[in-house]
Amino acid sequence: MLKSCEKRPVSLDQLEKAVDNIELQLQSGLDREVSSEVIGELAMEQLRDLDEVAYVRFASVYRQFKDINTFMEELAKLLSDSGKEA
């Protein structure tokens, strides 16, 4: 997450709060073990709220986009969701 926010207008404090939110969500769950996939998805949710560029950076590594079409599909979803919030 830290690398995704590099050279972006996201403070270390904001990033720490995002990590705290992830930890709270995981601790409030009933699961004793949590998969890395769940943690990755929660991290993407937090980054999406903080900075869309950081989100795309993280998603591109986390989801291992195989080609430009996969990348463009993720961007289209991001743009679609941004339009709904406006």
C-alpha positions in Angstrom: 0.0 0.0 0.0 2.9 2.3 0.9 4.5 1.8 -2.5 1.1 2.4 -4.3 0.8 5.8 -2.6 4.4 6.9 -3.4 4.4 10.4 -4.9 0.7 10.7 -4.4 -1.2 13.2 -2.1 -1.8 10.6 0.6 -0.3 11.2 4.0 1.3 8.5 6.2 -1.5 9.2 8.7 -4.2 8.5 6.1 -2.4 5.3 5.2 -2.1 4.2 8.8 -5.9 4.9 9.3 -6.6 2.7 6.2 -4.6 -0.1 7.7 -6.3 0.3 11.1 -9.7 0.0 9.3 -8.6 -3.2 7.6 -7.4 -4.6 11.0 -10.7 -3.6 12.6 -12.7 -5.3 9.9 -10.6 -8.5 10.2 -10.8 -8.5 14.0 -14.6 -8.0 14.0 -15.0 -11.1 11.8 -15.4 -14.5 13.2 -12.7 -16.2 11.1 -9.6 -17.3 12.9 -7.7 -17.3 9.7 -8.0 -14.8 6.9 -6.7 -15.5 3.3 -4.4 -13.1 1.6 -7.0 -12.6 -1.0 -9.4 -11.1 1.6 -6.7 -8.8 2.9 -5.8 -7.7 -0.7 -9.4 -6.9 -1.5 -9.8 -4.9 1.8 -6.6 -3.0 0.9 -7.9 -2.2 -2.5 -11.2 -0.9 -1.0 -9.3 1.4 1.3 -7.0 2.7 -1.4 -9.9 3.3 -3.7 -11.3 5.7 -1.1 -7.9 7.4 -0.6 -6.6 7.9 -4.1 -7.7 6.3 -7.4 -4.2 6.3 -8.9 -2.9 4.4 -5.8 -5.8 2.0 -6.2 -5.0 1.3 -9.8 -1.3 0.9 -9.0 -2.1 -1.6 -6.2 -4.7 -3.4 -8.3 -2.3 -3.8 -11.3 0.2 -5.6 -9.1 -2.3 -7.5 -6.9 -4.5 -8.7 -9.7 -1.5 -9.2 -12.0 -3.1 -7.8 -15.1 -2.2 -10.1 -18.0 -2.8 -7.6 -20.7 -4.0 -4.1 -21.5 -7.6 -5.3 -21.9 -7.7 -6.5 -18.3 -6.2 -3.2 -17.2 -8.8 -1.3 -19.2 -11.7 -3.3 -17.7 -10.5 -2.4 -14.2 -10.3 1.3 -15.2 -13.8 1.1 -16.8 -15.2 -0.3 -13.5 -13.5 2.5 -11.6 -14.8 5.2 -13.9 -18.3 3.6 -13.8 -18.3 3.6 -10.0 -17.0 7.1 -9.8 -19.8 8.3 -12.0 -22.4 6.7 -9.7 -21.0 8.5 -6.7 -21.2 11.9 -8.3 
